[in-house]
């Protein structure tokens, strides 16, 4: 597993810092600001993966990296691993459009899977409704809430390409626990069948979606009421 530390064209160093799906406390933010000032950080850039890239002279990079855990932060893993998870603000306490607890689920997924080795970088996106603000169908695995504890799951999306691929739905209206069982299954199959450097979507195109589908009985449909009026409105 590599680390998100990159030499820039101008000679400076960029350090990719990961938090809980982009969520930080005021103390973390204040602590990072003070640490950045002490280490001579030139700029901090927010990324599309809800991480932060600190750009600084190489002399302060080591101190910055060593001090991040004290703030509850860390350098994002890089390379052929499960990357930082993207999750929208979808929750009953935040986004008024959310129909499920996407943010809480995304943080739990990231805590469990980030840094796990795979044939090629693996990106997960979680959305709180079918609007999909985190682009779940462009991720290797996209999880979309369709109820409070009900989710659809798509696999094989590949947005970072001149010929992007939309993921294919492999499970509908499954329970929260089943989401984790499905992630485990897909990652196991990807490690077993994927060639080195091959994206999941490419492996699916080569082998067929059937090679990655969950076996009968692995995931279970959630026992929830049908989608509410807002979801019905979005689906029209």
C-alpha positions in Angstrom: 0.0 0.0 0.0 1.3 3.4 -1.0 0.7 6.8 0.6 -0.8 9.9 -1.0 2.4 11.9 -1.0 3.4 13.3 -4.3 6.3 15.4 -5.6 4.9 18.3 -7.7 6.2 19.8 -10.9 7.3 22.9 -9.0 9.4 20.8 -6.5 6.9 21.1 -3.7 5.2 18.1 -2.0 1.5 17.4 -1.9 0.1 15.3 1.0 -3.4 13.9 0.6 -5.1 14.0 4.0 -8.2 11.9 4.7 -10.9 12.6 7.3 -14.3 10.8 7.8 -15.8 11.2 4.3 -14.8 14.9 4.5 -16.3 15.5 7.9 -14.1 17.4 10.4 -14.7 18.8 13.8 -13.9 22.5 14.5 -11.0 21.3 16.7 -9.6 19.2 13.8 -9.9 22.0 11.4 -8.3 24.5 13.7 -5.6 22.0 14.6 -4.9 21.4 10.9 -4.7 25.1 10.2 -2.2 25.7 13.0 -0.1 22.6 12.0 -0.2 23.8 8.3 1.1 27.2 9.3 3.9 25.7 11.5 4.9 23.3 8.7 4.9 26.0 6.0 2.0 24.8 4.0 1.5 26.9 0.9 -2.1 25.9 0.0 -4.7 23.3 0.9 -6.9 22.0 -1.9 -10.2 20.2 -1.4 -10.5 17.1 -3.7 -13.3 15.3 -5.4 -12.8 12.4 -3.1 -13.6 14.5 0.0 -9.9 14.6 1.1 -7.6 17.6 1.4 -4.3 18.0 -0.3 -1.7 20.1 1.6 1.0 21.5 -0.7 4.3 22.6 1.0 8.0 22.6 0.8 9.6 19.2 1.4 11.3 20.4 4.6 8.0 20.5 6.5 6.4 17.4 5.0 7.7 14.9 7.5 6.5 16.9 10.5 3.0 17.3 8.9 2.7 13.6 8.3 3.8 12.6 11.8 1.4 15.1 13.4 -1.8 14.1 11.6 -2.8 11.2 13.8 -2.8 13.5 16.8 -5.7 15.3 15.1 -7.5 12.1 14.2 -6.4 12.5 10.5 -4.1 10.5 8.3 -2.4 10.4 4.9 -4.8 8.8 2.4 -3.6 5.4 1.1 -2.8 5.3 -2.5 -2.2 2.8 -5.2 -4.1 -0.5 -5.8 -6.2 -0.2 -2.7 -9.6 0.8 -1.5 -9.6 4.5 -1.6 -11.3 7.1 0.6 -15.1 6.8 0.4 -17.3 9.6 -1.0 -20.5 10.1 0.9 -23.0 12.9 0.6 -24.5 14.8 3.6 -27.5 12.5 3.3 -28.9 11.9 6.8 -32.1 12.5 8.8 -30.3 15.4 10.6 -28.8 17.1 7.5 -30.0 17.0 3.9 -33.7 17.5 3.6 -33.8 15.4 0.4 -32.1 12.4 2.0 -34.2 9.2 2.3 -31.5 7.2 4.1 -28.4 7.5 6.4 -25.7 7.7 3.7 -23.1 9.7 5.6 -23.1 7.4 8.6 -22.9 4.4 6.3 -20.1 5.9 4.2 -18.0 6.7 7.3 -18.4 3.1 8.5 -17.5 1.7 5.1 -14.4 3.8 4.9 -13.3 2.9 8.5 -13.6 -0.8 7.6 -12.2 -1.0 4.1 -9.9 1.9 3.3 -6.4 0.7 2.4 -7.3 -2.9 1.6 -5.3 -4.2 -1.3 -7.0 -5.0 -4.7 -5.8 -5.5 -8.3 -6.5 -1.8 -9.1 -7.7 1.2 -7.1 -11.3 0.7 -5.9 -13.6 3.6 -5.3 -16.8 3.6 -3.3 -19.5 6.3 -3.4 -22.6 6.5 -1.1 -25.6 8.6 -1.9 -28.6 9.5 0.3 -31.1 9.5 -2.5 -31.3 8.8 -6.2 -30.1 12.2 -7.2 -26.6 10.7 -6.5 -24.6 13.8 -5.7 -21.5 11.6 -5.1 -21.8 10.0 -8.6 -22.4 6.5 -7.3 -22.8 5.0 -10.8 -19.3 6.3 -11.8 -17.6 4.4 -8.9 -16.4 0.9 -8.7 -19.2 0.4 -6.2 -22.1 2.8 -5.8 -24.5 2.6 -2.9 -27.8 4.5 -3.1 -30.3 4.9 -0.3 -33.9 4.2 -1.3 -35.3 4.2 2.2 -34.0 4.8 5.8 -32.1 1.5 5.9 -32.7 0.4 2.3 -30.1 0.5 -0.5 -29.5 -0.2 -4.1 -26.0 -1.2 -5.1 -24.2 -0.9 -8.4 -20.8 -2.2 -9.4 -18.3 -1.6 -12.2 -18.6 2.1 -12.7 -15.6 3.9 -14.1 -15.8 7.6 -14.4 -12.1 8.4 -14.8 -11.9 7.6 -18.5 -12.4 9.1 -22.0 -15.0 6.3 -22.3 -16.7 6.3 -18.9 -18.8 3.3 -17.8 -21.9 3.4 -15.7 -22.1 0.7 -13.0 -24.7 -2.0 -13.2 -27.2 -2.6 -10.4 -26.6 -5.9 -8.7 -28.9 -5.6 -5.7 -32.0 -3.6 -5.0 -33.6 -2.5 -1.8 -31.2 -4.5 0.4 -30.6 -4.0 4.1 -27.7 -2.2 5.6 -26.1 -5.4 6.9 -26.4 -6.9 3.4 -24.5 -3.9 2.0 -21.4 -5.0 3.9 -21.9 -8.6 2.9 -22.0 -7.5 -0.7 -18.9 -5.4 -0.4 -17.0 -8.3 1.1 -18.2 -10.6 -1.7 -17.3 -8.2 -4.6 -13.9 -7.4 -3.1 -13.2 -11.1 -2.7 -14.2 -11.9 -6.3 -12.2 -8.9 -7.6 -9.1 -10.1 -5.8 -9.6 -13.6 -7.1 -10.4 -12.8 -10.7 -9.1 -9.3 -11.5 -5.8 -9.0 -13.3 -3.0 -6.7 -11.9 -3.8 -3.2 -12.9 -7.3 -4.0 -14.1 -10.3 -1.9 -13.0 -13.4 -3.8 -11.7 -15.4 -2.5 -14.7 -12.8 -3.9 -17.1 -12.9 -7.3 -15.3 -16.7 -7.3 -15.5 -16.5 -6.6 -19.2 -14.0 -9.5 -19.7 -15.6 -12.1 -17.5 -19.3 -11.1 -17.4 -21.3 -9.6 -14.5 -22.4 -13.1 -13.4 -18.9 -13.7 -12.0 -19.4 -11.0 -9.5 -23.0 -11.4 -8.5 -23.8 -12.4 -4.9 -24.8 -16.1 -4.4 -28.5 -16.8 -3.7 -29.4 -15.9 -0.1 -26.3 -13.8 0.6 -28.1 -10.4 0.6 -31.6 -9.8 1.8 -34.3 -7.4 0.8 -35.0 -4.9 3.6 -38.3 -5.1 5.3 -39.3 -1.5 4.7 -42.3 0.4 3.4 -42.2 1.4 -0.3 -40.3 4.7 -1.2 -42.0 7.9 0.0 -43.5 10.6 -2.2 -40.2 12.4 -2.7 -38.5 9.3 -4.1 -41.5 8.7 -6.4 -41.3 12.3 -7.6 -37.5 11.9 -8.4 -38.2 8.7 -10.3 -40.7 10.3 -12.6 
